[in-house]
């Protein structure tokens, strides 16, 4: 994950700022549709960060596990994570 760490951290910091903004919007009784739009944007950013993390996991940990002859639970772990994302 080292290669993408900066990108992922940047996305998460933006999401944190968006959440702070959403909380402020709620405190200010802003228009519900505007709040919902901001929530959707934040969710998309979090999904994107999660996708990058999982891609790095598959590229590194799962690839390494598949190259060894020893039975390794990394593949099942990755499949479970992908299943959760699909829900």
Buried (B, 14 or more C-beta within 10 A) or exposed (E): EEEBEEEBEEBBEBBEEBBEBBEEBEEEEBEEEEBEEBBEBBEEBBEBBBEBBBEBBBEBBBEEBEEEEEEBEBBEBBEEBEEEEEE
